[in-house]
Amino acid sequence: MSNKSSTQIKYDVFVSFRGEDIRDGFLSHLTEAFDVKKINAFVDDKLEKGEELWTSLVAAIEGSSISLIIFSPDYASSRWCLKELVTIFECKEKYGHTVIPVFYHVTPTDVRHQSSDSYRKAFAEHARKHKNEVQLWRRVFKKSADLSGIESSKFRLALFSST
């Protein structure tokens, strides 16, 4: 009962990530592998100067077949990441988009229960500032951890090499 045809697919993959955690390391290797494999991936560096950020991110999420969520130690500290996550799951439910979580230096249990120190602190801070949204964010974290995903502790970066 997928409704994929009602959205215009522009990207193969939308990558949701916390830039400070992975931009210069893991993400650069991943985007290089996407380029080699001719996978059209949206990473926020594709935003045009002067574009309205949130509107552009939503359009990119809706216009992607797959969302790759890279949960890293500080992912939960970013309100932008949490809002992206909600939108990703809305597209999963509405259009049948595929969602793949990557647990980068965190475990599915950390995500499911927000149990790492950094996640506990981030959600406590969000509860003070955005208490109306925190329960929704906790639910999408749990939904994400309930999906089959990839754990960084179980793979080597060499898997992404082009050789």
Phi and psi in radians as a Rosetta constraint file:
Dihedral C 1 N 2 CA 2 C 2 CIRCULARHARMONIC -1.138 0.35
Dihedral N 2 CA 2 C 2 N 3 CIRCULARHARMONIC 2.536 0.35
Dihedral C 2 N 3 CA 3 C 3 CIRCULARHARMONIC -2.063 0.35
Dihedral N 3 CA 3 C 3 N 4 CIRCULARHARMONIC 0.703 0.35
Dihedral C 3 N 4 CA 4 C 4 CIRCULARHARMONIC -1.080 0.35
Dihedral N 4 CA 4 C 4 N 5 CIRCULARHARMONIC -0.514 0.35
Dihedral C 4 N 5 CA 5 C 5 CIRCULARHARMONIC -1.217 0.35
Dihedral N 5 CA 5 C 5 N 6 CIRCULARHARMONIC -0.238 0.35
Dihedral C 5 N 6 CA 6 C 6 CIRCULARHARMONIC -1.478 0.35
Dihedral N 6 CA 6 C 6 N 7 CIRCULARHARMONIC -0.032 0.35
Dihedral C 6 N 7 CA 7 C 7 CIRCULARHARMONIC -2.102 0.35
Dihedral N 7 CA 7 C 7 N 8 CIRCULARHARMONIC 2.580 0.35
Dihedral C 7 N 8 CA 8 C 8 CIRCULARHARMONIC -1.499 0.35
Dihedral N 8 CA 8 C 8 N 9 CIRCULARHARMONIC 1.969 0.35
Dihedral C 8 N 9 CA 9 C 9 CIRCULARHARMONIC -1.418 0.35
Dihedral N 9 CA 9 C 9 N 10 CIRCULARHARMONIC 2.106 0.35
Dihedral C 9 N 10 CA 10 C 10 CIRCULARHARMONIC -1.953 0.35
Dihedral N 10 CA 10 C 10 N 11 CIRCULARHARMONIC -0.522 0.35
Dihedral C 10 N 11 CA 11 C 11 CIRCULARHARMONIC -2.167 0.35
Dihedral N 11 CA 11 C 11 N 12 CIRCULARHARMONIC 2.611 0.35
Dihedral C 11 N 12 CA 12 C 12 CIRCULARHARMONIC -1.287 0.35
Dihedral N 12 CA 12 C 12 N 13 CIRCULARHARMONIC -0.734 0.35
Dihedral C 12 N 13 CA 13 C 13 CIRCULARHARMONIC -2.410 0.35
Dihedral N 13 CA 13 C 13 N 14 CIRCULARHARMONIC 2.369 0.35
Dihedral C 13 N 14 CA 14 C 14 CIRCULARHARMONIC -1.827 0.35
Dihedral N 14 CA 14 C 14 N 15 CIRCULARHARMONIC 2.259 0.35
Dihedral C 14 N 15 CA 15 C 15 CIRCULARHARMONIC -1.870 0.35
Dihedral N 15 CA 15 C 15 N 16 CIRCULARHARMONIC 2.041 0.35
Dihedral C 15 N 16 CA 16 C 16 CIRCULARHARMONIC -1.763 0.35
Dihedral N 16 CA 16 C 16 N 17 CIRCULARHARMONIC 2.201 0.35
Dihedral C 16 N 17 CA 17 C 17 CIRCULARHARMONIC -2.773 0.35
Dihedral N 17 CA 17 C 17 N 18 CIRCULARHARMONIC 2.835 0.35
Dihedral C 17 N 18 CA 18 C 18 CIRCULARHARMONIC -1.676 0.35
Dihedral N 18 CA 18 C 18 N 19 CIRCULARHARMONIC 1.905 0.35
Dihedral C 18 N 19 CA 19 C 19 CIRCULARHARMONIC -0.937 0.35
Dihedral N 19 CA 19 C 19 N 20 CIRCULARHARMONIC -0.783 0.35
Dihedral C 19 N 20 CA 20 C 20 CIRCULARHARMONIC -1.041 0.35
Dihedral N 20 CA 20 C 20 N 21 CIRCULARHARMONIC -0.543 0.35
Dihedral C 20 N 21 CA 21 C 21 CIRCULARHARMONIC -1.353 0.35
Dihedral N 21 CA 21 C 21 N 22 CIRCULARHARMONIC -0.665 0.35
Dihedral C 21 N 22 CA 22 C 22 CIRCULARHARMONIC -2.336 0.35
Dihedral N 22 CA 22 C 22 N 23 CIRCULARHARMONIC -0.122 0.35
Dihedral C 22 N 23 CA 23 C 23 CIRCULARHARMONIC -0.970 0.35
Dihedral N 23 CA 23 C 23 N 24 CIRCULARHARMONIC -0.817 0.35
Dihedral C 23 N 24 CA 24 C 24 CIRCULARHARMONIC -1.514 0.35
Dihedral N 24 CA 24 C 24 N 25 CIRCULARHARMONIC -0.097 0.35
Dihedral C 24 N 25 CA 25 C 25 CIRCULARHARMONIC -2.090 0.35
Dihedral N 25 CA 25 C 25 N 26 CIRCULARHARMONIC -1.637 0.35
Dihedral C 25 N 26 CA 26 C 26 CIRCULARHARMONIC -0.949 0.35
Dihedral N 26 CA 26 C 26 N 27 CIRCULARHARMONIC -0.821 0.35
Dihedral C 26 N 27 CA 27 C 27 CIRCULARHARMONIC -1.109 0.35
Dihedral N 27 CA 27 C 27 N 28 CIRCULARHARMONIC -0.692 0.35
Dihedral C 27 N 28 CA 28 C 28 CIRCULARHARMONIC -1.110 0.35
Dihedral N 28 CA 28 C 28 N 29 CIRCULARHARMONIC -0.666 0.35
Dihedral C 28 N 29 CA 29 C 29 CIRCULARHARMONIC -1.181 0.35
Dihedral N 29 CA 29 C 29 N 30 CIRCULARHARMONIC -0.700 0.35
Dihedral C 29 N 30 CA 30 C 30 CIRCULARHARMONIC -1.135 0.35
Dihedral N 30 CA 30 C 30 N 31 CIRCULARHARMONIC -0.805 0.35
Dihedral C 30 N 31 CA 31 C 31 CIRCULARHARMONIC -1.172 0.35
Dihedral N 31 CA 31 C 31 N 32 CIRCULARHARMONIC -0.576 0.35
Dihedral C 31 N 32 CA 32 C 32 CIRCULARHARMONIC -1.103 0.35
Dihedral N 32 CA 32 C 32 N 33 CIRCULARHARMONIC -0.747 0.35
Dihedral C 32 N 33 CA 33 C 33 CIRCULARHARMONIC -1.123 0.35
Dihedral N 33 CA 33 C 33 N 34 CIRCULARHARMONIC -0.696 0.35
Dihedral C 33 N 34 CA 34 C 34 CIRCULARHARMONIC -1.039 0.35
Dihedral N 34 CA 34 C 34 N 35 CIRCULARHARMONIC -0.787 0.35
Dihedral C 34 N 35 CA 35 C 35 CIRCULARHARMONIC -1.057 0.35
Dihedral N 35 CA 35 C 35 N 36 CIRCULARHARMONIC -0.798 0.35
Dihedral C 35 N 36 CA 36 C 36 CIRCULARHARMONIC -1.060 0.35
Dihedral N 36 CA 36 C 36 N 37 CIRCULARHARMONIC -0.702 0.35
Dihedral C 36 N 37 CA 37 C 37 CIRCULARHARMONIC -1.512 0.35
Dihedral N 37 CA 37 C 37 N 38 CIRCULARHARMONIC 0.062 0.35
Dihedral C 37 N 38 CA 38 C 38 CIRCULARHARMONIC 1.064 0.35
Dihedral N 38 CA 38 C 38 N 39 CIRCULARHARMONIC 0.659 0.35
Dihedral C 38 N 39 CA 39 C 39 CIRCULARHARMONIC -1.656 0.35
Dihedral N 39 CA 39 C 39 N 40 CIRCULARHARMONIC 2.132 0.35
Dihedral C 39 N 40 CA 40 C 40 CIRCULARHARMONIC -1.454 0.35
Dihedral N 40 CA 40 C 40 N 41 CIRCULARHARMONIC 1.733 0.35
Dihedral C 40 N 41 CA 41 C 41 CIRCULARHARMONIC -1.902 0.35
Dihedral N 41 CA 41 C 41 N 42 CIRCULARHARMONIC 2.440 0.35
Dihedral C 41 N 42 CA 42 C 42 CIRCULARHARMONIC -1.630 0.35
Dihedral N 42 CA 42 C 42 N 43 CIRCULARHARMONIC 2.093 0.35
Dihedral C 42 N 43 CA 43 C 43 CIRCULARHARMONIC -2.167 0.35
Dihedral N 43 CA 43 C 43 N 44 CIRCULARHARMONIC 2.599 0.35
Dihedral C 43 N 44 CA 44 C 44 CIRCULARHARMONIC -1.007 0.35
Dihedral N 44 CA 44 C 44 N 45 CIRCULARHARMONIC -0.209 0.35
Dihedral C 44 N 45 CA 45 C 45 CIRCULARHARMONIC -1.268 0.35
Dihedral N 45 CA 45 C 45 N 46 CIRCULARHARMONIC -0.116 0.35
Dihedral C 45 N 46 CA 46 C 46 CIRCULARHARMONIC -1.490 0.35
Dihedral N 46 CA 46 C 46 N 47 CIRCULARHARMONIC -0.071 0.35
Dihedral C 46 N 47 CA 47 C 47 CIRCULARHARMONIC -1.184 0.35
Dihedral N 47 CA 47 C 47 N 48 CIRCULARHARMONIC 2.339 0.35
Dihedral C 47 N 48 CA 48 C 48 CIRCULARHARMONIC -1.352 0.35
Dihedral N 48 CA 48 C 48 N 49 CIRCULARHARMONIC 2.533 0.35
Dihedral C 48 N 49 CA 49 C 49 CIRCULARHARMONIC -1.058 0.35
Dihedral N 49 CA 49 C 49 N 50 CIRCULARHARMONIC 2.325 0.35
Dihedral C 49 N 50 CA 50 C 50 CIRCULARHARMONIC 1.593 0.35
Dihedral N 50 CA 50 C 50 N 51 CIRCULARHARMONIC -0.127 0.35
Dihedral C 50 N 51 CA 51 C 51 CIRCULARHARMONIC -1.245 0.35
Dihedral N 51 CA 51 C 51 N 52 CIRCULARHARMONIC 2.603 0.35
Dihedral C 51 N 52 CA 52 C 52 CIRCULARHARMONIC -1.261 0.35
Dihedral N 52 CA 52 C 52 N 53 CIRCULARHARMONIC 2.023 0.35
Dihedral C 52 N 53 CA 53 C 53 CIRCULARHARMONIC -1.006 0.35
Dihedral N 53 CA 53 C 53 N 54 CIRCULARHARMONIC -1.018 0.35
Dihedral C 53 N 54 CA 54 C 54 CIRCULARHARMONIC -1.129 0.35
Dihedral N 54 CA 54 C 54 N 55 CIRCULARHARMONIC -0.742 0.35
Dihedral C 54 N 55 CA 55 C 55 CIRCULARHARMONIC -1.050 0.35
Dihedral N 55 CA 55 C 55 N 56 CIRCULARHARMONIC -0.727 0.35
Dihedral C 55 N 56 CA 56 C 56 CIRCULARHARMONIC -1.174 0.35
Dihedral N 56 CA 56 C 56 N 57 CIRCULARHARMONIC -0.705 0.35
Dihedral C 56 N 57 CA 57 C 57 CIRCULARHARMONIC -1.139 0.35
Dihedral N 57 CA 57 C 57 N 58 CIRCULARHARMONIC -0.754 0.35
Dihedral C 57 N 58 CA 58 C 58 CIRCULARHARMONIC -1.077 0.35
Dihedral N 58 CA 58 C 58 N 59 CIRCULARHARMONIC -0.768 0.35
Dihedral C 58 N 59 CA 59 C 59 CIRCULARHARMONIC -1.075 0.35
Dihedral N 59 CA 59 C 59 N 60 CIRCULARHARMONIC -0.692 0.35
Dihedral C 59 N 60 CA 60 C 60 CIRCULARHARMONIC -1.182 0.35
Dihedral N 60 CA 60 C 60 N 61 CIRCULARHARMONIC -0.687 0.35
Dihedral C 60 N 61 CA 61 C 61 CIRCULARHARMONIC -1.124 0.35
Dihedral N 61 CA 61 C 61 N 62 CIRCULARHARMONIC -0.868 0.35
Dihedral C 61 N 62 CA 62 C 62 CIRCULARHARMONIC -1.105 0.35
Dihedral N 62 CA 62 C 62 N 63 CIRCULARHARMONIC -0.525 0.35
Dihedral C 62 N 63 CA 63 C 63 CIRCULARHARMONIC -1.625 0.35
Dihedral N 63 CA 63 C 63 N 64 CIRCULARHARMONIC 0.334 0.35
Dihedral C 63 N 64 CA 64 C 64 CIRCULARHARMONIC -2.073 0.35
Dihedral N 64 CA 64 C 64 N 65 CIRCULARHARMONIC 2.471 0.35
Dihedral C 64 N 65 CA 65 C 65 CIRCULARHARMONIC -1.307 0.35
Dihedral N 65 CA 65 C 65 N 66 CIRCULARHARMONIC -0.606 0.35
Dihedral C 65 N 66 CA 66 C 66 CIRCULARHARMONIC -2.249 0.35
Dihedral N 66 CA 66 C 66 N 67 CIRCULARHARMONIC 2.450 0.35
Dihedral C 66 N 67 CA 67 C 67 CIRCULARHARMONIC -1.982 0.35
Dihedral N 67 CA 67 C 67 N 68 CIRCULARHARMONIC 2.206 0.35
Dihedral C 67 N 68 CA 68 C 68 CIRCULARHARMONIC -1.854 0.35
Dihedral N 68 CA 68 C 68 N 69 CIRCULARHARMONIC 1.997 0.35
Dihedral C 68 N 69 CA 69 C 69 CIRCULARHARMONIC -1.797 0.35
Dihedral N 69 CA 69 C 69 N 70 CIRCULARHARMONIC 2.028 0.35
Dihedral C 69 N 70 CA 70 C 70 CIRCULARHARMONIC -1.736 0.35
Dihedral N 70 CA 70 C 70 N 71 CIRCULARHARMONIC 1.700 0.35
Dihedral C 70 N 71 CA 71 C 71 CIRCULARHARMONIC -1.368 0.35
Dihedral N 71 CA 71 C 71 N 72 CIRCULARHARMONIC 2.054 0.35
Dihedral C 71 N 72 CA 72 C 72 CIRCULARHARMONIC -2.110 0.35
Dihedral N 72 CA 72 C 72 N 73 CIRCULARHARMONIC 3.030 0.35
Dihedral C 72 N 73 CA 73 C 73 CIRCULARHARMONIC -0.943 0.35
Dihedral N 73 CA 73 C 73 N 74 CIRCULARHARMONIC -0.616 0.35
Dihedral C 73 N 74 CA 74 C 74 CIRCULARHARMONIC -1.857 0.35
Dihedral N 74 CA 74 C 74 N 75 CIRCULARHARMONIC 0.237 0.35
Dihedral C 74 N 75 CA 75 C 75 CIRCULARHARMONIC -0.946 0.35
Dihedral N 75 CA 75 C 75 N 76 CIRCULARHARMONIC -0.781 0.35
Dihedral C 75 N 76 CA 76 C 76 CIRCULARHARMONIC -1.209 0.35
Dihedral N 76 CA 76 C 76 N 77 CIRCULARHARMONIC -0.288 0.35
Dihedral C 76 N 77 CA 77 C 77 CIRCULARHARMONIC -1.315 0.35
Dihedral N 77 CA 77 C 77 N 78 CIRCULARHARMONIC -0.275 0.35
Dihedral C 77 N 78 CA 78 C 78 CIRCULARHARMONIC -1.647 0.35
Dihedral N 78 CA 78 C 78 N 79 CIRCULARHARMONIC 2.017 0.35
Dihedral C 78 N 79 CA 79 C 79 CIRCULARHARMONIC -1.088 0.35
Dihedral N 79 CA 79 C 79 N 80 CIRCULARHARMONIC -0.604 0.35
Dihedral C 79 N 80 CA 80 C 80 CIRCULARHARMONIC -1.040 0.35
Dihedral N 80 CA 80 C 80 N 81 CIRCULARHARMONIC -0.803 0.35
Dihedral C 80 N 81 CA 81 C 81 CIRCULARHARMONIC -1.063 0.35
Dihedral N 81 CA 81 C 81 N 82 CIRCULARHARMONIC -0.730 0.35
Dihedral C 81 N 82 CA 82 C 82 CIRCULARHARMONIC -1.143 0.35
Dihedral N 82 CA 82 C 82 N 83 CIRCULARHARMONIC -0.702 0.35
Dihedral C 82 N 83 CA 83 C 83 CIRCULARHARMONIC -1.156 0.35
Dihedral N 83 CA 83 C 83 N 84 CIRCULARHARMONIC -0.709 0.35
Dihedral C 83 N 84 CA 84 C 84 CIRCULARHARMONIC -1.029 0.35
Dihedral N 84 CA 84 C 84 N 85 CIRCULARHARMONIC -0.764 0.35
Dihedral C 84 N 85 CA 85 C 85 CIRCULARHARMONIC -1.036 0.35
Dihedral N 85 CA 85 C 85 N 86 CIRCULARHARMONIC -0.750 0.35
Dihedral C 85 N 86 CA 86 C 86 CIRCULARHARMONIC -1.069 0.35
Dihedral N 86 CA 86 C 86 N 87 CIRCULARHARMONIC -0.806 0.35
Dihedral C 86 N 87 CA 87 C 87 CIRCULARHARMONIC -1.111 0.35
Dihedral N 87 CA 87 C 87 N 88 CIRCULARHARMONIC -0.699 0.35
Dihedral C 87 N 88 CA 88 C 88 CIRCULARHARMONIC -1.015 0.35
Dihedral N 88 CA 88 C 88 N 89 CIRCULARHARMONIC -0.790 0.35
Dihedral C 88 N 89 CA 89 C 89 CIRCULARHARMONIC -1.263 0.35
Dihedral N 89 CA 89 C 89 N 90 CIRCULARHARMONIC -0.520 0.35
Dihedral C 89 N 90 CA 90 C 90 CIRCULARHARMONIC -1.101 0.35
Dihedral N 90 CA 90 C 90 N 91 CIRCULARHARMONIC -0.725 0.35
Dihedral C 90 N 91 CA 91 C 91 CIRCULARHARMONIC -1.224 0.35
Dihedral N 91 CA 91 C 91 N 92 CIRCULARHARMONIC -0.576 0.35
Dihedral C 91 N 92 CA 92 C 92 CIRCULARHARMONIC -1.072 0.35
Dihedral N 92 CA 92 C 92 N 93 CIRCULARHARMONIC -0.803 0.35
Dihedral C 92 N 93 CA 93 C 93 CIRCULARHARMONIC -1.281 0.35
Dihedral N 93 CA 93 C 93 N 94 CIRCULARHARMONIC -0.727 0.35
Dihedral C 93 N 94 CA 94 C 94 CIRCULARHARMONIC -1.370 0.35
Dihedral N 94 CA 94 C 94 N 95 CIRCULARHARMONIC -0.736 0.35
Dihedral C 94 N 95 CA 95 C 95 CIRCULARHARMONIC -1.999 0.35
Dihedral N 95 CA 95 C 95 N 96 CIRCULARHARMONIC -0.080 0.35
Dihedral C 95 N 96 CA 96 C 96 CIRCULARHARMONIC 1.359 0.35
Dihedral N 96 CA 96 C 96 N 97 CIRCULARHARMONIC 0.376 0.35
Dihedral C 96 N 97 CA 97 C 97 CIRCULARHARMONIC -1.052 0.35
Dihedral N 97 CA 97 C 97 N 98 CIRCULARHARMONIC 2.598 0.35
Dihedral C 97 N 98 CA 98 C 98 CIRCULARHARMONIC -1.501 0.35
Dihedral N 98 CA 98 C 98 N 99 CIRCULARHARMONIC 2.393 0.35
Dihedral C 98 N 99 CA 99 C 99 CIRCULARHARMONIC -2.155 0.35
Dihedral N 99 CA 99 C 99 N 100 CIRCULARHARMONIC 2.207 0.35
Dihedral C 99 N 100 CA 100 C 100 CIRCULARHARMONIC -2.166 0.35
Dihedral N 100 CA 100 C 100 N 101 CIRCULARHARMONIC 2.023 0.35
Dihedral C 100 N 101 CA 101 C 101 CIRCULARHARMONIC -1.498 0.35
Dihedral N 101 CA 101 C 101 N 102 CIRCULARHARMONIC 2.473 0.35
Dihedral C 101 N 102 CA 102 C 102 CIRCULARHARMONIC -2.073 0.35
Dihedral N 102 CA 102 C 102 N 103 CIRCULARHARMONIC 2.176 0.35
Dihedral C 102 N 103 CA 103 C 103 CIRCULARHARMONIC -1.757 0.35
Dihedral N 103 CA 103 C 103 N 104 CIRCULARHARMONIC 1.671 0.35
Dihedral C 103 N 104 CA 104 C 104 CIRCULARHARMONIC -1.727 0.35
Dihedral N 104 CA 104 C 104 N 105 CIRCULARHARMONIC 1.818 0.35
Dihedral C 104 N 105 CA 105 C 105 CIRCULARHARMONIC 1.098 0.35
Dihedral N 105 CA 105 C 105 N 106 CIRCULARHARMONIC 0.386 0.35
Dihedral C 105 N 106 CA 106 C 106 CIRCULARHARMONIC -2.417 0.35
Dihedral N 106 CA 106 C 106 N 107 CIRCULARHARMONIC 2.890 0.35
Dihedral C 106 N 107 CA 107 C 107 CIRCULARHARMONIC -1.899 0.35
Dihedral N 107 CA 107 C 107 N 108 CIRCULARHARMONIC 2.818 0.35
Dihedral C 107 N 108 CA 108 C 108 CIRCULARHARMONIC -0.979 0.35
Dihedral N 108 CA 108 C 108 N 109 CIRCULARHARMONIC -0.610 0.35
Dihedral C 108 N 109 CA 109 C 109 CIRCULARHARMONIC -1.127 0.35
Dihedral N 109 CA 109 C 109 N 110 CIRCULARHARMONIC -0.708 0.35
Dihedral C 109 N 110 CA 110 C 110 CIRCULARHARMONIC -0.994 0.35
Dihedral N 110 CA 110 C 110 N 111 CIRCULARHARMONIC -0.754 0.35
Dihedral C 110 N 111 CA 111 C 111 CIRCULARHARMONIC -1.253 0.35
Dihedral N 111 CA 111 C 111 N 112 CIRCULARHARMONIC -0.843 0.35
Dihedral C 111 N 112 CA 112 C 112 CIRCULARHARMONIC -0.989 0.35
Dihedral N 112 CA 112 C 112 N 113 CIRCULARHARMONIC -0.765 0.35
Dihedral C 112 N 113 CA 113 C 113 CIRCULARHARMONIC -1.907 0.35
Dihedral N 113 CA 113 C 113 N 114 CIRCULARHARMONIC 0.068 0.35
Dihedral C 113 N 114 CA 114 C 114 CIRCULARHARMONIC 0.846 0.35
Dihedral N 114 CA 114 C 114 N 115 CIRCULARHARMONIC 0.858 0.35
Dihedral C 114 N 115 CA 115 C 115 CIRCULARHARMONIC -1.677 0.35
Dihedral N 115 CA 115 C 115 N 116 CIRCULARHARMONIC -0.227 0.35
Dihedral C 115 N 116 CA 116 C 116 CIRCULARHARMONIC -1.268 0.35
Dihedral N 116 CA 116 C 116 N 117 CIRCULARHARMONIC 2.774 0.35
Dihedral C 116 N 117 CA 117 C 117 CIRCULARHARMONIC -0.983 0.35
Dihedral N 117 CA 117 C 117 N 118 CIRCULARHARMONIC -0.788 0.35
Dihedral C 117 N 118 CA 118 C 118 CIRCULARHARMONIC -1.145 0.35
Dihedral N 118 CA 118 C 118 N 119 CIRCULARHARMONIC -0.665 0.35
Dihedral C 118 N 119 CA 119 C 119 CIRCULARHARMONIC -1.225 0.35
Dihedral N 119 CA 119 C 119 N 120 CIRCULARHARMONIC -0.737 0.35
Dihedral C 119 N 120 CA 120 C 120 CIRCULARHARMONIC -1.026 0.35
Dihedral N 120 CA 120 C 120 N 121 CIRCULARHARMONIC -0.796 0.35
Dihedral C 120 N 121 CA 121 C 121 CIRCULARHARMONIC -1.141 0.35
Dihedral N 121 CA 121 C 121 N 122 CIRCULARHARMONIC -0.746 0.35
Dihedral C 121 N 122 CA 122 C 122 CIRCULARHARMONIC -1.093 0.35
Dihedral N 122 CA 122 C 122 N 123 CIRCULARHARMONIC -0.798 0.35
Dihedral C 122 N 123 CA 123 C 123 CIRCULARHARMONIC -1.203 0.35
Dihedral N 123 CA 123 C 123 N 124 CIRCULARHARMONIC -0.575 0.35
Dihedral C 123 N 124 CA 124 C 124 CIRCULARHARMONIC -1.122 0.35
Dihedral N 124 CA 124 C 124 N 125 CIRCULARHARMONIC -0.736 0.35
Dihedral C 124 N 125 CA 125 C 125 CIRCULARHARMONIC -1.141 0.35
Dihedral N 125 CA 125 C 125 N 126 CIRCULARHARMONIC -0.762 0.35
Dihedral C 125 N 126 CA 126 C 126 CIRCULARHARMONIC -1.108 0.35
Dihedral N 126 CA 126 C 126 N 127 CIRCULARHARMONIC -0.632 0.35
Dihedral C 126 N 127 CA 127 C 127 CIRCULARHARMONIC -1.087 0.35
Dihedral N 127 CA 127 C 127 N 128 CIRCULARHARMONIC -0.561 0.35
Dihedral C 127 N 128 CA 128 C 128 CIRCULARHARMONIC -1.284 0.35
Dihedral N 128 CA 128 C 128 N 129 CIRCULARHARMONIC -0.653 0.35
Dihedral C 128 N 129 CA 129 C 129 CIRCULARHARMONIC -1.713 0.35
Dihedral N 129 CA 129 C 129 N 130 CIRCULARHARMONIC -0.526 0.35
Dihedral C 129 N 130 CA 130 C 130 CIRCULARHARMONIC -2.373 0.35
Dihedral N 130 CA 130 C 130 N 131 CIRCULARHARMONIC 0.887 0.35
Dihedral C 130 N 131 CA 131 C 131 CIRCULARHARMONIC -1.047 0.35
Dihedral N 131 CA 131 C 131 N 132 CIRCULARHARMONIC -0.475 0.35
Dihedral C 131 N 132 CA 132 C 132 CIRCULARHARMONIC -1.220 0.35
Dihedral N 132 CA 132 C 132 N 133 CIRCULARHARMONIC -0.420 0.35
Dihedral C 132 N 133 CA 133 C 133 CIRCULARHARMONIC -1.722 0.35
Dihedral N 133 CA 133 C 133 N 134 CIRCULARHARMONIC -0.306 0.35
Dihedral C 133 N 134 CA 134 C 134 CIRCULARHARMONIC -1.050 0.35
Dihedral N 134 CA 134 C 134 N 135 CIRCULARHARMONIC -0.729 0.35
Dihedral C 134 N 135 CA 135 C 135 CIRCULARHARMONIC -1.109 0.35
Dihedral N 135 CA 135 C 135 N 136 CIRCULARHARMONIC -0.689 0.35
Dihedral C 135 N 136 CA 136 C 136 CIRCULARHARMONIC -1.088 0.35
Dihedral N 136 CA 136 C 136 N 137 CIRCULARHARMONIC -0.784 0.35
Dihedral C 136 N 137 CA 137 C 137 CIRCULARHARMONIC -1.096 0.35
Dihedral N 137 CA 137 C 137 N 138 CIRCULARHARMONIC -0.698 0.35
Dihedral C 137 N 138 CA 138 C 138 CIRCULARHARMONIC -1.104 0.35
Dihedral N 138 CA 138 C 138 N 139 CIRCULARHARMONIC -0.698 0.35
Dihedral C 138 N 139 CA 139 C 139 CIRCULARHARMONIC -1.122 0.35
Dihedral N 139 CA 139 C 139 N 140 CIRCULARHARMONIC -0.743 0.35
Dihedral C 139 N 140 CA 140 C 140 CIRCULARHARMONIC -1.260 0.35
Dihedral N 140 CA 140 C 140 N 141 CIRCULARHARMONIC -0.496 0.35
Dihedral C 140 N 141 CA 141 C 141 CIRCULARHARMONIC -1.097 0.35
Dihedral N 141 CA 141 C 141 N 142 CIRCULARHARMONIC -0.806 0.35
Dihedral C 141 N 142 CA 142 C 142 CIRCULARHARMONIC -1.107 0.35
Dihedral N 142 CA 142 C 142 N 143 CIRCULARHARMONIC -0.775 0.35
Dihedral C 142 N 143 CA 143 C 143 CIRCULARHARMONIC -1.021 0.35
Dihedral N 143 CA 143 C 143 N 144 CIRCULARHARMONIC -0.694 0.35
Dihedral C 143 N 144 CA 144 C 144 CIRCULARHARMONIC -1.105 0.35
Dihedral N 144 CA 144 C 144 N 145 CIRCULARHARMONIC -0.779 0.35
Dihedral C 144 N 145 CA 145 C 145 CIRCULARHARMONIC -1.226 0.35
Dihedral N 145 CA 145 C 145 N 146 CIRCULARHARMONIC -0.358 0.35
Dihedral C 145 N 146 CA 146 C 146 CIRCULARHARMONIC -1.428 0.35
Dihedral N 146 CA 146 C 146 N 147 CIRCULARHARMONIC -0.116 0.35
Dihedral C 146 N 147 CA 147 C 147 CIRCULARHARMONIC -1.546 0.35
Dihedral N 147 CA 147 C 147 N 148 CIRCULARHARMONIC 2.620 0.35
Dihedral C 147 N 148 CA 148 C 148 CIRCULARHARMONIC -1.167 0.35
Dihedral N 148 CA 148 C 148 N 149 CIRCULARHARMONIC 2.240 0.35
Dihedral C 148 N 149 CA 149 C 149 CIRCULARHARMONIC -2.454 0.35
Dihedral N 149 CA 149 C 149 N 150 CIRCULARHARMONIC -2.826 0.35
Dihedral C 149 N 150 CA 150 C 150 CIRCULARHARMONIC -2.110 0.35
Dihedral N 150 CA 150 C 150 N 151 CIRCULARHARMONIC 2.270 0.35
Dihedral C 150 N 151 CA 151 C 151 CIRCULARHARMONIC -1.860 0.35
Dihedral N 151 CA 151 C 151 N 152 CIRCULARHARMONIC 2.218 0.35
Dihedral C 151 N 152 CA 152 C 152 CIRCULARHARMONIC -1.076 0.35
Dihedral N 152 CA 152 C 152 N 153 CIRCULARHARMONIC -0.479 0.35
Dihedral C 152 N 153 CA 153 C 153 CIRCULARHARMONIC -1.214 0.35
Dihedral N 153 CA 153 C 153 N 154 CIRCULARHARMONIC -0.191 0.35
Dihedral C 153 N 154 CA 154 C 154 CIRCULARHARMONIC -1.962 0.35
Dihedral N 154 CA 154 C 154 N 155 CIRCULARHARMONIC 0.178 0.35
Dihedral C 154 N 155 CA 155 C 155 CIRCULARHARMONIC -2.477 0.35
Dihedral N 155 CA 155 C 155 N 156 CIRCULARHARMONIC 2.865 0.35
Dihedral C 155 N 156 CA 156 C 156 CIRCULARHARMONIC -1.925 0.35
Dihedral N 156 CA 156 C 156 N 157 CIRCULARHARMONIC 2.594 0.35
Dihedral C 156 N 157 CA 157 C 157 CIRCULARHARMONIC -1.003 0.35
Dihedral N 157 CA 157 C 157 N 158 CIRCULARHARMONIC -0.431 0.35
Dihedral C 157 N 158 CA 158 C 158 CIRCULARHARMONIC -1.033 0.35
Dihedral N 158 CA 158 C 158 N 159 CIRCULARHARMONIC -0.398 0.35
Dihedral C 158 N 159 CA 159 C 159 CIRCULARHARMONIC -1.066 0.35
Dihedral N 159 CA 159 C 159 N 160 CIRCULARHARMONIC -0.459 0.35
Dihedral C 159 N 160 CA 160 C 160 CIRCULARHARMONIC -1.602 0.35
Dihedral N 160 CA 160 C 160 N 161 CIRCULARHARMONIC -0.030 0.35
Dihedral C 160 N 161 CA 161 C 161 CIRCULARHARMONIC -1.230 0.35
Dihedral N 161 CA 161 C 161 N 162 CIRCULARHARMONIC 2.792 0.35
Dihedral C 161 N 162 CA 162 C 162 CIRCULARHARMONIC -1.529 0.35
Dihedral N 162 CA 162 C 162 N 163 CIRCULARHARMONIC -0.022 0.35
